Amino acid sequence: EFTCFTNKYLTLPTLLKILKKILIYSFIALASIIGLASALLYFYRDDIIYMASMQVNKYLNTKVDVAKKIDVSIFEKFPELSIGFHDVKCYEPNTIKPTVFASLDEVLITFNLFDIWDGTYQIDKLYLKKGYIHLRTDFDGSHNYMILKKDTTVSTKQNNTDFSISFIQLNEIEFMYTYRPSNHLYQAHIKETDASLAVTNNLVSIQLASDMLTNEILLNENSFIQNKNVKISSALTFNTESEIFTISPTSIQINTADYTIKGFYDVKKSFVDISFNANKNNISSFTSILPSSITQSVKEYQSIGNVHFNGSIKGHTNQEQNPAILIHFGFDNASFFHPKYKQEIKNAFLKGTYSNGSNHDLTSSSLNLLDIKAEIDGKNIEGYFLLNNFDDPFIDTHLKGSLVLNNILKIIPNHIFEQASGEIDFDVEFKGKTRDLKTKQGYEHIQTTGDLTFHNVKTKITAYPHAIAIDEANCIFTKNDVSIDNMHLLVGKNKVVLTGIFRNIIGKMLLPNQSVYIQADLEMGNIFLEDILMSDTRSNKSSNQDFIMPALK
């Protein structure tokens, strides 16, 4: 049975006096400890700096220069002892000409006071402030950052590691890594990174949480992730003997998008095995990390919808070999809107796959776009697009749907039409190599089927002064040709009925420098030649257009 006697035996004034004495004695004890520590620092300052330097040198196999001024304090990182080095320069190991790869305004290391009292100088925390770190892998596979000794055998009572640093912090560091064998460059401004380090035998383990601003990631002259806020949470290991770098599941946040990456890289063999996945992403976030050369034509579009992609990179990566690349991607229920033209693509779906194939090069590369669906002006479009062999492209595609010309041209840059109206229904399938469109011999290998139907179409081509109108007409695709039956056209003031075959029309559509061969019958009433043969009268320059008069029956 518990009984409280506070009210009977301990009054409030008495309690306050006791607390006051406790605070006074505690303050006196703390001041005594600080005073004793300060006195010890004063008398043993040089010894502490020497022992700390010896501790650092146990693990480094490279030259490090520091300024003569060295700060020793128990107040900066209280209750730990801190030693501050200024103007620190770290040199590349095993080089004939001294080359600095890291320069820092300040490096601060801390030690536990009780460890020092026991005669143990074990680095507890490390702070790196303001400067740059430039890492590099050369063509022969050598690195400029292998600064840790491999024969470290120091042990501690606290853990089984050769040595460990419980906390590492980097602030305001310009970071750059150049991987010369594949012409890769990684640049970032590290705002703040918190990490820990442990070395067991030949295994270096790093835990980190980083907040940085990427300048760019340059892959074969293509710049990715330019000027983006990136947050990384990761666990990394590096075996200094086998030189295998392992990435445990790592979270990467780029602006509002989340990604996961894991795998390993064998430095000696230049072998990579990495998989990646997008956990939370949208179209705008995804396109923002791509090179401007890819996104230039679509950067003005506003978009919503979810993007999903995952993939893997596996194989040797050097000047002679490329790794296998497999990427699955797509988007669901997406919308694209151009604010200038007020045109929107809605309810868009896509499933895609990219692979560089068995040869890991352009000849075996393929791009598959499946289940393409979209809605434009209430008209549905669907189909697929397959592209094999990027060096000698073979295309297999099927598209079906309807388009309102006036609106669809608003979102197509650099087209030849000054104006267009009406609707077109299409159901077209194409198979063939693009190079077969360049020669008459290649036409036989092209397979095109389907039809194209015009409804009240009226167009005005920029380089031609008269409008062309088509009331109703149907075009049938066969191989590389288009057959037209009883098409009624209005060209200027000329009424024309056209029946015939336009040969190599597909080649002309895909390769503008190609020629079109026409075999057709024309029925006309009164002929106004000036409307048919006249060049653009709005230009004072003579026409450079070549015109070959067809044979007349």
Number of C-alpha atoms within 10 A of each C-alpha: 2 4 5 7 8 10 8 7 8 10 10 10 8 11 11 11 11 12 11 12 11 12 12 12 12 12 12 12 12 12 12 12 12 16 12 12 16 17 12 12 17 11 11 12 16 13 11 18 16 12 16 19 13 12 15 14 15 14 19 16 16 17 16 15 14 17 12 9 10 13 13 22 17 18 12 14 15 13 13 18 22 24 23 18 21 19 16 18 19 20 22 23 20 13 10 7 8 12 14 17 18 20 25 21 16 17 19 21 22 27 22 18 18 12 13 14 9 8 10 16 21 19 20 20 22 23 17 22 18 18 19 19 17 17 18 18 18 13 14 10 15 12 16 18 18 16 17 18 15 17 11 16 15 14 13 12 6 8 11 14 17 19 23 23 18 14 17 20 18 20 18 17 22 22 19 19 16 18 17 16 16 18 14 17 18 20 20 21 19 20 16 18 21 17 20 19 19 19 25 18 18 19 20 20 18 19 18 18 17 18 19 23 20 21 20 20 23 18 15 10 11 14 19 20 23 19 17 18 18 20 18 18 18 19 18 18 20 21 19 17 11 13 17 20 20 20 18 16 16 18 20 20 21 22 15 13 17 19 18 20 19 19 18 19 20 18 19 13 15 17 20 22 17 18 19 18 19 21 16 15 21 20 20 18 17 19 16 18 19 16 19 17 9 11 13 10 11 13 14 12 16 14 19 16 19 18 22 20 19 18 18 20 19 18 19 18 18 18 11 8 15 18 22 20 20 18 18 16 17 19 21 17 15 19 21 18 17 17 11 10 11 10 18 20 18 21 16 21 21 20 18 20 18 17 21 22 18 12 13 16 19 16 16 16 21 21 18 18 18 18 16 19 21 21 19 19 14 12 12 16 19 19 19 19 18 18 20 21 18 15 11 14 18 17 17 18 18 18 18 18 18 21 20 19 17 15 18 16 20 15 18 9 8 7 11 11 13 13 15 20 18 18 17 19 18 19 19 19 21 21 19 22 21 16 14 17 23 17 13 11 9 15 21 13 15 20 17 22 17 18 18 18 16 18 17 13 21 21 18 17 15 14 16 18 16 19 18 18 21 18 14 15 19 18 19 18 23 20 21 25 24 23 17 18 16 17 18 17 20 16 17 16 16 18 18 20 16 18 17 16 21 18 21 23 21 23 23 16 11 11 14 9 10 16 14 15 13 15 13 16 16 14 11 13 9 9 12 14 11 11 16 15 11 12 18 15 12 9 9 7 9 9 12 7 8 6 7 6 7 10 7 7 5
